Amino acid sequence: MNIRKSQRNLKQNLEHNPLFKPWKKGMGRVALVYPNRYVGGITNIGLQYIYAKINSMDGFVCERFYLDVFDGLRSLETGTPLKDFDIALFSLQYEEDYFNAVRIIRKSGFSGLKVAGGPCVTENPQPLLDYLDVFVIGEVENSDILEKILKGEIEGDGIYTGGGERVKRKVRRLKPDKLEDHLLTQIVGEGAYDRCVLLEIGRGCGRGCTFCIVRQIYSPLRWRDAELILSVAEANREAVSKAAIIAPSPSDHPKFKEIVAGLLEMGFMVSPSSVRADKLTPELMELLAEAGLKSLTVAPEAGSERMRDSLRKGIDEKDVISAAEMAKEKGISSIKMYFMIGLPGETEEDVKAIVELTSRVKEIVGSVSVSVNPLVPKPHTPLQWMPYGGDFSASPQDNLEKLEEKSKLLKKEFARMGVKAEVESVEKFAVQVVLSRGGRDVASLLTTKPKLSAIKKLGLEKYLGEIDVNQQLPWDFIDVGYKKSRLVREYERILERAGIS
């Protein structure tokens, strides 16, 4: 057995509640494939739900596959090759995972039914049509979609199979109207939040950020009751000492403070996925500090008020400064900040404002880390038509060069300030743009390396430019629940606020 296998088997032995179900002759074998690292997959509550659901069904057994477990070719539970399974369910959380998924399919020799779900599929499955058979659009809870697929029934709401279906009918997104229950028994492993119980307190977002796909593909906003969340925590109290609070904007929960206080009373350390700067109060900050929060994460997204207003972020500079001051007062000496560049109408002064805001926060708390990435104009958002890079008068190549200049400026300034900064690759995010906005012609890119040179060679650079609002979009066949005309109006208002005619 090689070192990687030995390490992974050790990791498996450290899992709590692995829920393993042995395969018996006559059972259908279902592979749950997460084409990325174990630490991300074990932290995904949706995957845990699907795994538990299938293993509760008579006649089926489900085993897990991760990219860093036998290269995604054998299951975590038994080391069984993927090609020996009847159905493979691929969870696509990030566009870059498409390359891993295609490689796993090709290298494993898997010939069974290939099904994909996850936010990327609900966003736009067209680039994957040549490699997968069935796409699940939306959320699977409170539906019989899994039972149907396992029985070979691949028709109806939430199911897309490509072909001529795109022009025949809209595919309606599946969504539970309420989040009435929560997965109680969970697999606990060394994940992105360390060893913890996962508490998904809500789904969707009531904010109006123009760049964010969450408010579209996970609408409406739905919260779970605080009593339910605390009961799940109580049931896992003996297994773990940490609770991860998960939601797009968890601090917007009407009883967020009560949830944190309840977890603290049970003795849990608490790790919220994020906290909005404008929702922080001294009382809440004190609770978070008592619950073991060592570093505060905030997402101003832009450095200048003008750009934040354009994005409808709803946070101003005083909110960020106030959050930093409260953090320092309560003994939290580290803050991480998230920003974007390549916004519509963005100037060099707007980029420099990122440095200025970071400098002000650093003066308060001392330790600041920064993450900066280019804005990806996501499908189903008002910005889905904008060019990558944000300059409407520039060619795709010019926009790429301007983004590189902005990245270099930020790296130089952060290094001068002694700020730890992760400024994401312009090329990497260009690939993400093509994968998220592309049509079926993008399929050929997935058998190459995710490089800008491959995009240009295959003639896919068009997906980096501005898209005409009257143009048919690859994802228009998906009925997410909004009117396209509303997005057009929002887009026009954004351009007006940014001074773009």
MIMAR-890384 format. One record per residue (C-alpha): residue number from 1; residue in one letter; x, y negated, z. Coordinates in steps of 0.5 Angstrom, whole numbers, plus 500, padded with zeros to 3 digits. Layout:
<rs>
(NUM 'A' (X Y Z)),
...
</rs>
This chain:
<rs>
(1 'M' (500 500 500)),
(2 'N' (503 493 498)),
(3 'I' (504 487 503)),
(4 'R' (498 484 500)),
(5 'K' (493 490 501)),
(6 'S' (496 491 508)),
(7 'Q' (495 483 510)),
(8 'R' (488 483 508)),
(9 'N' (486 490 511)),
(10 'L' (489 487 518)),
(11 'K' (484 481 516)),
(12 'Q' (478 485 515)),
(13 'N' (480 489 522)),
(14 'L' (479 482 525)),
(15 'E' (473 481 523)),
(16 'H' (467 481 528)),
(17 'N' (460 484 525)),
(18 'P' (463 486 518)),
(19 'L' (456 489 517)),
(20 'F' (459 495 513)),
(21 'K' (454 500 510)),
(22 'P' (457 506 507)),
(23 'W' (455 508 500)),
(24 'K' (452 514 499)),
(25 'K' (450 518 492)),
(26 'G' (444 515 489)),
(27 'M' (445 508 491)),
(28 'G' (446 502 487)),
(29 'R' (453 499 488)),
(30 'V' (453 491 488)),
(31 'A' (459 487 488)),
(32 'L' (459 480 491)),
(33 'V' (464 476 488)),
(34 'Y' (467 470 490)),
(35 'P' (473 468 485)),
(36 'N' (477 464 490)),
(37 'R' (480 465 497)),
(38 'Y' (477 469 503)),
(39 'V' (478 463 507)),
(40 'G' (472 459 503)),
(41 'G' (468 465 502)),
(42 'I' (467 467 509)),
(43 'T' (465 460 511)),
(44 'N' (459 460 505)),
(45 'I' (453 461 509)),
(46 'G' (449 463 502)),
(47 'L' (454 469 501)),
(48 'Q' (453 471 508)),
(49 'Y' (445 471 507)),
(50 'I' (446 475 500)),
(51 'Y' (451 480 503)),
(52 'A' (446 481 509)),
(53 'K' (440 481 505)),
(54 'I' (442 487 500)),
(55 'N' (445 491 505)),
(56 'S' (438 491 508)),
(57 'M' (435 494 502)),
(58 'D' (434 501 501)),
(59 'G' (438 504 496)),
(60 'F' (443 499 495)),
(61 'V' (450 497 498)),
(62 'C' (453 491 497)),
(63 'E' (461 490 498)),
(64 'R' (465 483 498)),
(65 'F' (471 481 493)),
(66 'Y' (475 475 494)),
(67 'L' (481 473 489)),
(68 'D' (486 474 494)),
(69 'V' (484 481 496)),
(70 'F' (487 486 491)),
(71 'D' (487 480 486)),
(72 'G' (479 480 486)),
(73 'L' (479 487 483)),
(74 'R' (477 492 489)),
(75 'S' (472 491 494)),
(76 'L' (474 488 501)),
(77 'E' (471 494 505)),
(78 'T' (473 500 501)),
(79 'G' (478 498 496)),
(80 'T' (473 501 491)),
(81 'P' (475 498 484)),
(82 'L' (470 493 481)),
(83 'K' (469 497 475)),
(84 'D' (465 502 479)),
(85 'F' (460 498 481)),
(86 'D' (453 497 477)),
(87 'I' (452 490 478)),
(88 'A' (456 484 480)),
(89 'L' (454 477 483)),
(90 'F' (459 472 482)),
(91 'S' (458 466 486)),
(92 'L' (461 459 483)),
(93 'Q' (462 454 487)),
(94 'Y' (467 450 483)),
(95 'E' (468 449 476)),
(96 'E' (475 451 476)),
(97 'D' (473 458 479)),
(98 'Y' (470 460 472)),
(99 'F' (477 461 470)),
(100 'N' (478 466 476)),
(101 'A' (471 469 474)),
(102 'V' (473 471 467)),
(103 'R' (480 473 469)),
(104 'I' (477 478 474)),
(105 'I' (471 480 469)),
(106 'R' (476 482 463)),
(107 'K' (482 485 467)),
(108 'S' (477 489 472)),
(109 'G' (474 493 466)),
(110 'F' (467 491 469)),
(111 'S' (461 493 464)),
(112 'G' (455 493 469)),
(113 'L' (450 487 469)),
(114 'K' (454 480 471)),
(115 'V' (450 475 474)),
(116 'A' (452 468 477)),
(117 'G' (449 463 482)),
(118 'G' (451 457 486)),
(119 'P' (451 450 485)),
(120 'C' (455 450 478)),
(121 'V' (450 455 475)),
(122 'T' (445 450 477)),
(123 'E' (449 444 474)),
(124 'N' (450 447 468)),
(125 'P' (451 455 466)),
(126 'Q' (452 453 458)),
(127 'P' (460 454 458)),
(128 'L' (459 461 461)),
(129 'L' (454 464 457)),
(130 'D' (459 468 453)),
(131 'Y' (462 472 459)),
(132 'L' (456 473 464)),
(133 'D' (449 476 463)),
(134 'V' (444 473 468)),
(135 'F' (444 466 471)),
(136 'V' (440 464 477)),
(137 'I' (438 457 478)),
(138 'G' (437 454 485)),
(139 'E' (437 457 492)),
(140 'V' (435 465 493)),
(141 'E' (432 464 500)),
(142 'N' (424 466 501)),
(143 'S' (424 469 494)),
(144 'D' (424 475 491)),
(145 'I' (429 474 486)),
(146 'L' (435 479 489)),
(147 'E' (430 484 489)),
(148 'K' (428 483 481)),
(149 'I' (435 483 479)),
(150 'L' (437 489 482)),
(151 'K' (431 492 479)),
(152 'G' (433 490 472)),
(153 'E' (427 485 472)),
(154 'I' (431 478 469)),
(155 'E' (425 474 467)),
(156 'G' (421 468 471)),
(157 'D' (423 462 475)),
(158 'G' (430 461 476)),
(159 'I' (433 466 471)),
(160 'Y' (436 464 465)),
(161 'T' (439 469 460)),
(162 'G' (441 464 454)),
(163 'G' (440 465 447)),
(164 'G' (434 462 444)),
(165 'E' (431 461 451)),
(166 'R' (434 454 452)),
(167 'V' (429 451 446)),
(168 'K' (423 455 448)),
(169 'R' (422 453 455)),
(170 'K' (425 450 461)),
(171 'V' (428 454 467)),
(172 'R' (425 452 473)),
(173 'R' (430 451 479)),
(174 'L' (428 456 485)),
(175 'K' (428 452 492)),
(176 'P' (425 454 499)),
(177 'D' (420 448 501)),
(178 'K' (422 449 508)),
(179 'L' (428 452 512)),
(180 'E' (424 456 517)),
(181 'D' (429 461 519)),
(182 'H' (437 462 519)),
(183 'L' (442 468 519)),
(184 'L' (443 470 526)),
(185 'T' (448 476 525)),
(186 'Q' (454 473 521)),
(187 'I' (461 476 519)),
(188 'V' (466 472 523)),
(189 'G' (473 471 520)),
(190 'E' (479 466 519)),
(191 'G' (475 461 515)),
(192 'A' (476 454 513)),
(193 'Y' (473 452 520)),
(194 'D' (477 458 523)),
(195 'R' (473 463 527)),
(196 'C' (466 460 528)),
(197 'V' (459 461 528)),
(198 'L' (456 457 522)),
(199 'L' (450 453 523)),
(200 'E' (447 450 517)),
(201 'I' (443 445 520)),
(202 'G' (440 442 513)),
(203 'R' (440 442 506)),
(204 'G' (439 436 501)),
(205 'C' (441 429 502)),
(206 'G' (436 423 503)),
(207 'R' (442 418 501)),
(208 'G' (442 415 494)),
(209 'C' (449 416 492)),
(210 'T' (449 415 485)),
(211 'F' (455 420 484)),
(212 'C' (453 426 488)),
(213 'I' (449 432 485)),
(214 'V' (447 434 492)),
(215 'R' (441 430 492)),
(216 'Q' (439 432 485)),
(217 'I' (440 440 485)),
(218 'Y' (438 441 493)),
(219 'S' (432 436 493)),
(220 'P' (428 435 497)),
(221 'L' (432 434 504)),
(222 'R' (430 439 509)),
(223 'W' (432 440 516)),
(224 'R' (432 446 521)),
(225 'D' (429 445 528)),
(226 'A' (435 443 533)),
(227 'E' (432 449 537)),
(228 'L' (433 454 532)),
(229 'I' (440 452 531)),
(230 'L' (441 452 538)),
(231 'S' (438 459 539)),
(232 'V' (443 462 533)),
(233 'A' (449 459 537)),
(234 'E' (447 462 543)),
(235 'A' (446 469 540)),
(236 'N' (453 468 537)),
(237 'R' (456 465 544)),
(238 'E' (460 472 546)),
(239 'A' (463 473 539)),
(240 'V' (466 466 538)),
(241 'S' (468 459 542)),
(242 'K' (467 454 536)),
(243 'A' (461 452 532)),
(244 'A' (461 449 525)),
(245 'I' (455 444 523)),
(246 'I' (454 445 516)),
(247 'A' (450 440 511)),
(248 'P' (451 435 506)),
(249 'S' (451 429 511)),
(250 'P' (450 433 518)),
(251 'S' (450 426 522)),
(252 'D' (443 424 518)),
(253 'H' (440 430 522)),
(254 'P' (434 426 527)),
(255 'K' (437 431 532)),
(256 'F' (444 431 531)),
(257 'K' (446 428 537)),
(258 'E' (442 433 541)),
(259 'I' (445 439 537)),
(260 'V' (452 437 539)),
(261 'A' (450 436 546)),
(262 'G' (447 443 546)),
(263 'L' (453 446 543)),
(264 'L' (457 443 548)),
(265 'E' (453 445 554)),
(266 'M' (454 452 551)),
(267 'G' (461 451 551)),
(268 'F' (463 451 544)),
(269 'M' (468 447 540)),
(270 'V' (464 443 535)),
(271 'S' (466 442 528)),
(272 'P' (462 438 523)),
(273 'S' (463 438 516)),
(274 'S' (463 431 516)),
(275 'V' (460 425 519)),
(276 'R' (458 418 516)),
(277 'A' (461 412 519)),
(278 'D' (455 408 520)),
(279 'K' (452 413 524)),
(280 'L' (457 413 529)),
(281 'T' (455 411 536)),
(282 'P' (460 411 542)),
(283 'E' (455 416 545)),
(284 'L' (456 420 539)),
(285 'M' (463 419 539)),
(286 'E' (464 421 546)),
(287 'L' (460 428 545)),
(288 'L' (464 430 539)),
(289 'A' (471 428 543)),
(290 'E' (468 432 549)),
(291 'A' (467 438 544)),
(292 'G' (474 438 541)),
(293 'L' (474 434 535)),
(294 'K' (481 432 534)),
(295 'S' (481 428 527)),
(296 'L' (475 424 525)),
(297 'T' (473 425 517)),
(298 'V' (470 419 514)),
(299 'A' (468 418 506)),
(300 'P' (468 410 504)),
(301 'E' (469 413 497)),
(302 'A' (471 406 495)),
(303 'G' (476 401 497)),
(304 'S' (472 395 496)),
(305 'E' (464 393 498)),
(306 'R' (463 391 490)),
(307 'M' (464 398 488)),
(308 'R' (461 401 494)),
(309 'D' (455 397 493)),
(310 'S' (455 400 485)),
(311 'L' (455 407 488)),
(312 'R' (450 406 493)),
(313 'K' (454 409 498)),
(314 'G' (451 405 504)),
(315 'I' (457 404 508)),
(316 'D' (461 398 509)),
(317 'E' (468 396 511)),
(318 'K' (465 394 518)),
(319 'D' (462 401 519)),
(320 'V' (469 404 517)),
(321 'I' (473 399 522)),
(322 'S' (468 401 528)),
(323 'A' (468 408 527)),
(324 'A' (476 408 527)),
(325 'E' (476 403 534)),
(326 'M' (471 408 537)),
(327 'A' (475 414 535)),
(328 'K' (481 411 538)),
(329 'E' (477 409 545)),
(330 'K' (475 416 545)),
(331 'G' (482 419 544)),
(332 'I' (481 421 537)),
(333 'S' (488 419 534)),
(334 'S' (487 421 527)),
(335 'I' (482 420 521)),
(336 'K' (482 423 514)),
(337 'M' (479 418 509)),
(338 'Y' (476 420 502)),
(339 'F' (476 416 496)),
(340 'M' (475 416 489)),
(341 'I' (478 412 483)),
(342 'G' (475 411 476)),
(343 'L' (469 408 478)),
(344 'P' (465 404 473)),
(345 'G' (467 397 472)),
(346 'E' (473 398 477)),
(347 'T' (479 393 477)),
(348 'E' (486 394 479)),
(349 'E' (484 390 485)),
(350 'D' (478 395 487)),
(351 'V' (484 400 487)),
(352 'K' (488 396 491)),
(353 'A' (482 395 496)),
(354 'I' (483 402 498)),
(355 'V' (490 401 500)),
(356 'E' (488 395 504)),
(357 'L' (482 399 508)),
(358 'T' (487 405 509)),
(359 'S' (492 400 512)),
(360 'R' (487 397 517)),
(361 'V' (485 403 519)),
(362 'K' (492 406 520)),
(363 'E' (493 399 525)),
(364 'I' (488 402 529)),
(365 'V' (489 409 530)),
(366 'G' (496 410 528)),
(367 'S' (495 417 524)),
(368 'V' (491 416 517)),
(369 'S' (491 421 512)),
(370 'V' (488 420 505)),
(371 'S' (485 424 499)),
(372 'V' (483 421 493)),
(373 'N' (480 424 486)),
(374 'P' (478 421 480)),
(375 'L' (470 421 479)),
(376 'V' (467 427 476)),
(377 'P' (461 424 472)),
(378 'K' (456 430 474)),
(379 'P' (450 433 470)),
(380 'H' (444 431 473)),
(381 'T' (446 424 476)),
(382 'P' (445 417 474)),
(383 'L' (453 417 472)),
(384 'Q' (452 423 468)),
(385 'W' (453 419 461)),
(386 'M' (459 415 463)),
(387 'P' (466 416 461)),
(388 'Y' (471 420 465)),
(389 'G' (476 414 468)),
(390 'G' (470 409 468)),
(391 'D' (472 404 462)),
(392 'F' (467 404 457)),
(393 'S' (471 400 452)),
(394 'A' (477 405 452)),
(395 'S' (478 412 449)),
(396 'P' (478 418 453)),
(397 'Q' (486 418 452)),
(398 'D' (486 411 454)),
(399 'N' (482 412 460)),
(400 'L' (487 418 462)),
(401 'E' (493 414 462)),
(402 'K' (489 408 466)),
(403 'L' (487 413 471)),
(404 'E' (495 416 471)),
(405 'E' (497 408 473)),
(406 'K' (492 408 478)),
(407 'S' (494 414 481)),
(408 'K' (502 412 481)),
(409 'L' (500 405 484)),
(410 'L' (496 409 490)),
(411 'K' (502 414 491)),
(412 'K' (507 409 491)),
(413 'E' (503 404 496)),
(414 'F' (501 410 501)),
(415 'A' (508 412 501)),
(416 'R' (511 405 503)),
(417 'M' (506 405 509)),
(418 'G' (507 412 511)),
(419 'V' (501 415 510)),
(420 'K' (500 422 508)),
(421 'A' (496 422 502)),
(422 'E' (493 427 497)),
(423 'V' (492 424 490)),
(424 'E' (489 429 486)),
(425 'S' (491 431 479)),
(426 'V' (488 427 473)),
(427 'E' (489 433 468)),
(428 'K' (486 437 473)),
(429 'F' (479 433 474)),
(430 'A' (479 432 467)),
(431 'V' (478 440 466)),
(432 'Q' (473 439 471)),
(433 'V' (469 434 467)),
(434 'V' (469 438 461)),
(435 'L' (467 445 465)),
(436 'S' (461 441 468)),
(437 'R' (459 437 462)),
(438 'G' (461 442 456)),
(439 'G' (456 446 452)),
(440 'R' (457 453 450)),
(441 'D' (463 451 446)),
(442 'V' (467 450 452)),
(443 'A' (467 458 453)),
(444 'S' (474 459 449)),
(445 'L' (477 454 454)),
(446 'L' (476 459 459)),
(447 'T' (481 464 456)),
(448 'T' (487 459 456)),
(449 'K' (490 456 462)),
(450 'P' (486 450 465)),
(451 'K' (490 444 462)),
(452 'L' (489 438 458)),
(453 'S' (493 440 452)),
(454 'A' (488 446 451)),
(455 'I' (482 441 451)),
(456 'K' (485 437 446)),
(457 'K' (487 443 442)),
(458 'L' (480 446 442)),
(459 'G' (477 439 440)),
(460 'L' (473 439 447)),
(461 'E' (476 432 449)),
(462 'K' (469 429 447)),
(463 'Y' (466 431 453)),
(464 'L' (471 426 457)),
(465 'G' (468 420 453)),
(466 'E' (461 416 454)),
(467 'I' (455 420 452)),
(468 'D' (449 417 449)),
(469 'V' (443 417 453)),
(470 'N' (439 419 447)),
(471 'Q' (443 425 446)),
(472 'Q' (441 432 448)),
(473 'L' (445 435 454)),
(474 'P' (447 442 455)),
(475 'W' (443 442 461)),
(476 'D' (437 439 459)),
(477 'F' (433 446 459)),
(478 'I' (434 446 467)),
(479 'D' (428 443 471)),
(480 'V' (431 441 477)),
(481 'G' (425 437 479)),
(482 'Y' (426 430 477)),
(483 'K' (425 425 471)),
(484 'K' (431 424 466)),
(485 'S' (428 417 465)),
(486 'R' (429 415 472)),
(487 'L' (436 417 471)),
(488 'V' (437 413 465)),
(489 'R' (434 407 469)),
(490 'E' (439 408 475)),
(491 'Y' (445 408 470)),
(492 'E' (443 402 467)),
(493 'R' (442 398 473)),
(494 'I' (449 401 475)),
(495 'L' (452 398 469)),
(496 'E' (449 392 470)),
(497 'R' (451 391 477)),
(498 'A' (458 393 475)),
(499 'G' (458 388 469)),
(500 'I' (458 393 463)),
(501 'S' (454 391 458)),
</rs>
